[in-house]
Amino acid sequence: MGKHIVFVGAGAVGGYVGAHLARAGEDIALVDPWSEHVDTINRDGMRLGGSQGEHVVRVKAMHIHEVQSFVRKPIDVAIICTKSYDTEWAARMIRQYLKPQGYIVSMQNGVNEERLAGVAGWGKTVGCIVSTISVNCYKPGHISRYQQPGGDHHRVFRVGEVHGRVTARATELAKILGAVDSADVTQNLWGERWTKLTANTITHGMLGATGQDNRVVYVERGYEHRLGIRLAAEAIAVGRAQGYQLGTVLGIQPDDWLGADQGDAAALKTVQDGLSAWMATLLEPSQSSVGRDVARGRRSEIDFTNGLVAEKGAEAGVPAPTHAALTALVRRIDRGELKQDRKNIDGLLPA
């Protein structure tokens, strides 16, 4: 029999990946606190759209209070797809229903493996980077993907053990996820995590603070574009200060981001060409997950994206002032003290 896989958090990523796995014949359950979403999925199926076609998938969705039923059907793999600030409670809730050899996976933004390990132990903690899947749960029971599939050109899922070795369970999980899109095992979990974080922080704080979409960073060549380059450069510097081996960020080498920020014309052209190519893989522009959450009046993950870069930079003695400033802005918006506005980011770069 196949693995019993439970997604805790059935929003954009968890719902999309989980439903596609169910479509491929895996034994899947989706657990989510949004009652209308759960009821819609159980009544009408999960409706998936976008770059991988239109599908209606019958998949089991469960309310939070129903997890008690897992005592009769223990879990092989629990995949946490909540917002980062919900990591610990979600892990505590599901940990007690794991099989003896079961484990928990972080499939989230940010870097949450240490939080998971604090609940389940390092031996039951696995990471999975989902690189630029670009999905949006835009209404109950409906999720769309606006990024072209990775296929042979880009590994979307990178499963990694915290100790960096290739294991049977990581290899098996990568094979399972391959039914959704390209997947592999990485021996560089921490570097992959920081690489994705860097890509996210180029737009998360800025779009959260302004309400704009990613065209102002990727396509247009104005202030937001320069600000995005500065954010990438700061995040890369902080990642390297922690000893991480970073990969390409949105398909662009880290040194090119640093060179562009320092005024190197050739590096700037490489970054601009790379961003244009990256934007061409999207079916539509995006506000980023932080921008969407702010627009919907939800608490954002800013403390776990741009805020994490600022925090780790301070610890490493490599300041990331642009990340810190954007984090402070979005926190104010989260609290209702400030509204999204393009003027919010004025003055973050020297004139």
ZAMI-678889 format. One line per 10 residues: for each residue x, y, z of C-alpha. Coordinates in Angstrom, 3 decimals, decimal comma, padded with zeros to 6 digits. Layout:
X Y Z; ...
REM end
This chain:
000,000 000,000 000,000; 001,078 003,589 -000,598; 001,989 006,123 002,027; -000,705 007,904 004,002; 000,200 011,553 003,425; -001,502 014,397 005,275; -001,176 018,056 004,350; -001,664 020,396 007,287; -002,675 023,570 005,509; -004,629 023,151 002,276
-004,221 026,654 000,908; -002,375 027,514 -002,280; 000,637 025,190 -001,971; -000,772 022,436 000,242; -004,054 022,260 -001,600; -002,460 022,307 -005,035; 000,239 019,730 -004,340; -002,030 017,525 -002,254; -004,831 017,484 -004,813; -002,447 016,675 -007,663
-001,026 013,796 -005,616; -004,563 012,532 -004,977; -005,177 012,805 -008,695; -002,095 010,589 -009,188; -003,575 007,944 -006,876; -001,824 008,738 -003,582; -003,612 008,358 -000,231; -004,055 012,022 000,684; -005,892 014,002 003,338; -006,024 017,791 003,465
-006,462 019,442 006,869; -007,344 023,125 006,992; -008,884 025,623 009,443; -010,887 027,413 006,719; -014,220 025,655 007,119; -015,782 026,948 003,899; -012,750 025,731 001,928; -012,976 022,252 003,482; -016,717 021,985 002,909; -016,410 023,140 -000,705
-013,688 020,572 -001,463; -015,725 017,749 000,049; -018,874 018,803 -001,774; -017,526 019,799 -005,200; -013,956 018,533 -005,334; -010,811 020,649 -005,551; -010,756 022,701 -008,734; -007,236 023,133 -010,081; -006,452 025,477 -012,944; -003,697 027,353 -014,691
-000,527 026,151 -016,362; -001,070 022,434 -015,697; -004,586 022,291 -017,063; -008,070 022,295 -015,585; -008,953 019,465 -013,202; -011,604 018,642 -010,630; -010,069 016,321 -008,048; -011,912 014,318 -005,433; -009,716 014,476 -002,350; -010,490 014,092 001,347
-010,560 017,425 003,196; -010,839 017,648 006,968; -011,593 020,260 009,583; -009,074 020,775 012,369; -011,256 018,993 014,926; -011,359 015,885 012,739; -007,640 015,103 013,054; -008,500 012,930 016,061; -009,635 010,287 013,569; -005,996 009,700 012,587
-005,669 007,592 015,718; -007,327 004,879 013,593; -005,263 005,622 010,503; -001,793 006,849 011,500; 000,261 009,040 009,195; 003,402 008,169 007,230; 004,213 011,710 006,102; 002,780 014,933 007,534; 003,489 017,909 005,297; 003,190 021,298 006,967
001,937 023,942 004,523; 000,698 026,539 006,986; 001,963 030,074 007,269; 005,309 030,090 009,070; 003,847 031,644 012,209; 001,578 028,585 012,608; 004,374 026,018 012,323; 004,726 024,933 015,953; 001,067 024,406 016,793; 000,428 022,584 013,524
003,363 020,263 014,184; 002,237 019,587 017,768; -001,262 018,783 016,585; -000,176 016,263 013,963; 002,955 014,811 015,614; 000,971 012,499 017,899; -000,632 010,730 014,936; 002,577 009,753 013,134; 003,513 006,129 012,656; 006,736 005,086 014,452
008,730 005,705 011,255; 006,614 008,668 010,197; 008,060 012,141 009,774; 007,106 015,790 009,293; 008,021 017,910 006,269; 008,177 021,685 006,000; 006,798 022,786 002,616; 006,640 026,483 003,533; 008,164 029,870 002,988; 010,902 030,857 005,390
013,242 028,494 007,234; 011,180 026,419 009,666; 013,063 023,146 010,099; 014,410 024,154 013,511; 010,884 024,967 014,685; 009,653 021,583 013,501; 012,563 019,819 015,161; 011,734 021,574 018,412; 008,384 019,771 018,344; 009,105 016,461 016,601
012,878 016,054 016,951; 015,554 016,379 014,278; 015,184 012,737 013,258; 011,572 013,286 012,256; 012,174 016,567 010,413; 012,600 016,823 006,641; 012,676 019,904 004,427; 011,133 020,435 001,016; 011,763 023,601 -000,933; 009,043 024,402 -003,451
010,793 026,651 -005,917; 008,556 029,117 -007,772; 005,438 026,997 -008,017; 003,413 030,264 -007,997; -000,082 029,205 -006,967; -003,052 031,129 -005,624; -006,082 029,890 -003,692; -008,403 032,616 -004,888; -011,674 031,270 -003,457; -012,845 028,189 -001,531
-011,992 024,984 -003,366; -010,255 026,789 -006,256; -006,491 026,989 -006,795; -004,665 028,151 -009,920; -001,014 027,924 -010,923; 000,344 030,844 -012,939; 003,945 029,590 -013,329; 004,917 027,286 -016,175; 005,885 023,789 -014,943; 009,567 023,248 -014,246
009,870 020,076 -016,286; 013,443 019,230 -017,288; 014,604 022,833 -016,959; 013,895 023,626 -013,315; 013,484 021,425 -010,245; 010,369 022,633 -008,467; 010,595 020,290 -005,461; 013,916 019,854 -003,631; 013,612 017,366 -000,754; 016,416 017,555 001,774
017,532 016,034 005,056; 018,798 018,465 007,671; 022,131 016,580 007,821; 022,625 016,740 004,058; 022,789 013,035 003,304; 020,665 011,248 000,720; 018,257 008,866 002,457; 015,677 006,350 001,339; 012,807 008,427 002,737; 013,934 011,615 001,001
014,379 009,745 -002,267; 010,946 008,174 -001,921; 009,256 011,508 -001,168; 010,935 013,162 -004,156; 009,667 010,342 -006,371; 006,144 010,814 -005,034; 006,242 014,580 -005,607; 007,441 013,966 -009,159; 003,819 013,222 -010,024; 003,150 016,945 -009,568
006,274 018,457 -011,154; 010,035 017,931 -011,336; 011,525 016,794 -008,041; 014,869 015,672 -006,675; 016,820 015,191 -003,452; 019,157 017,989 -002,429; 022,217 017,641 -000,194; 022,152 021,406 000,294; 018,891 021,953 002,186; 020,038 025,085 004,018
021,548 026,700 000,926; 018,434 025,878 -001,090; 016,256 027,323 001,677; 018,180 030,598 001,704; 018,185 030,767 -002,096; 014,395 030,552 -002,170; 014,142 033,012 000,706; 016,267 035,474 -001,249; 013,995 035,170 -004,279; 010,896 035,683 -002,127
012,272 038,728 -000,337; 012,932 040,577 -003,577; 009,183 041,148 -003,847; 007,457 040,125 -000,600; 008,083 043,214 001,500; 007,957 045,687 -001,351; 004,672 044,472 -002,799; 003,212 044,046 000,668; 004,035 047,669 001,470; 002,809 049,123 -001,819
000,050 046,881 -003,218; 001,833 046,688 -006,578; 002,600 043,512 -008,541; 005,904 042,009 -009,597; 006,025 043,734 -012,984; 007,385 046,850 -011,282; 010,408 044,804 -010,196; 010,880 042,305 -013,015; 009,816 044,264 -016,112; 009,975 047,988 -015,433
013,351 049,622 -014,886; 012,546 052,240 -012,296; 012,930 052,684 -008,559; 011,275 049,383 -007,596; 013,632 047,510 -009,929; 016,675 049,065 -008,246; 015,165 048,376 -004,846; 014,650 044,716 -005,775; 018,299 044,405 -006,758; 019,365 045,923 -003,440
017,134 043,469 -001,537; 018,637 040,528 -003,426; 022,175 041,748 -002,764; 021,558 042,177 000,968; 019,974 038,724 001,286; 022,815 037,076 -000,658; 025,406 038,744 001,564; 023,609 037,590 004,714; 023,268 034,033 003,373; 026,945 033,817 002,533
027,868 035,223 005,950; 026,052 032,226 007,457; 028,104 029,858 005,298; 025,322 028,869 002,902; 026,009 027,790 -000,660; 023,452 029,679 -002,723; 022,185 028,682 -006,136; 020,737 030,872 -008,857; 018,101 033,362 -007,695; 015,289 033,583 -010,268
017,725 031,959 -012,675; 020,443 034,563 -012,050; 023,822 033,903 -010,427; 024,318 035,496 -006,979; 027,445 037,355 -008,105; 025,475 039,041 -010,880; 022,965 040,375 -008,344; 025,825 041,702 -006,231; 027,535 043,248 -009,240; 024,319 044,903 -010,428
023,833 046,447 -006,987; 027,384 047,785 -007,106; 026,865 049,444 -010,478; 028,476 046,913 -012,805; 026,819 047,508 -016,185; 027,374 043,995 -017,524; 025,977 042,425 -014,359; 022,985 044,759 -014,468; 022,189 043,717 -018,035; 022,458 040,049 -017,025
020,022 040,625 -014,166; 017,585 042,547 -016,346; 017,676 039,932 -019,100; 017,231 037,194 -016,510; 014,232 038,892 -014,937; 012,600 039,389 -018,336; 013,089 035,692 -019,069; 011,682 034,760 -015,676; 008,621 036,949 -016,116; 007,972 035,220 -019,435
007,395 031,949 -017,550; 004,430 033,465 -015,677; 000,893 033,379 -017,019; 000,021 036,546 -015,094; 001,692 039,014 -012,724; 001,654 038,385 -008,995; 001,431 040,449 -005,834; 003,430 037,759 -003,978; 001,983 035,822 -001,054; 002,720 038,680 001,354
001,049 041,202 -000,943; -002,040 038,998 -001,279; -002,275 038,422 002,456; -002,019 042,140 003,187; -004,655 042,935 000,557; -006,983 040,329 002,118; -006,493 041,679 005,626; -004,611 038,587 006,808; -001,470 038,594 008,886; 001,502 038,376 006,548
004,656 036,267 006,835; 006,899 039,324 006,699; 008,735 038,373 009,918; 009,677 035,059 008,319; 010,849 036,443 004,969; 012,327 039,947 004,868; 012,296 040,022 008,661; 014,361 036,834 008,830; 017,006 038,329 006,534; 017,228 041,406 008,765
017,395 039,258 011,915; 020,096 036,910 010,621; 022,028 039,808 009,160; 022,178 041,476 012,568; 023,372 038,216 014,130; 026,093 037,785 011,499; 027,241 041,407 011,565; 026,103 041,951 007,969; 023,376 044,606 008,123; 020,337 044,325 005,856
018,767 047,761 006,404; 016,437 047,622 003,406; 014,901 044,368 004,637; 014,571 045,810 008,132; 012,823 048,939 006,852; 010,352 046,988 004,705; 009,632 044,601 007,556; 008,765 047,519 009,821; 006,466 048,984 007,147; 004,539 045,756 006,556
004,207 045,121 010,287; 002,483 048,499 010,573; 000,151 047,569 007,717; -000,584 044,200 009,355; -001,598 046,047 012,533; -003,828 048,469 010,641; -001,654 051,498 011,395; -000,750 052,125 007,755; -002,292 051,441 004,353; -000,599 049,983 001,287
000,772 052,826 -000,807; 003,569 053,311 -003,312; 004,784 056,267 -001,236; 005,616 053,925 001,646; 008,867 052,865 000,013; 010,132 056,334 -000,865; 013,524 057,010 000,635; 014,571 053,376 001,093; 017,285 053,907 -001,528; 019,645 056,875 -001,781
018,539 059,452 -004,346
REM end
